[in-house]
Every structure is written in C-alpha cells, then in structure tokens.
C-alpha cells in the first residue's frame, strides 16, 4: 500500500511523543487541512499505528500508506 510519487502537503513529526499526543496532534493537523491534501505523520509511540489508523477511519480520511520499520511508523493520510 505504498503509492509511488505521492508527496505530502504537510508533515507532522510526532517522534518522541507518547499516547495520546500523536493522535491528538494528527487530528488537529487534519482539521486544519483542505480536502484532498495529504498529511505525512511520523511517530515512534508503540500505540500510534493502531490509534492513528482508527482515527483516520473514524473520521473518513483515506490512509494512502503505512510504513513500519525499527519501531517507527510513517503514515500518508489523504484528507476527505
């Protein structure tokens, strides 16, 4: 699920932040964005992957990709 060539409009760095900060900051950032814009979220909290997936799904946004490596996760989320 890795779309080649998709460039994010904004990047949210949540590295070093712990639950619930990554989810709260992701929600705030998505709320500021226009429909169709893409948000990149970087996080290393163990709960971030599931929490941010649930948030995006609940709000109706499209998850373009999720990449996990070495305890870090990178999301590309398209605002609906």
Secondary structure by P-SEA (a helix, b strand, c coil): cccccccccbbbbccccccaaaaaaaaaaaaaccccbbbbbbbcccaaaaaaaaaaaaaccccccccccccbbbbbbbcc
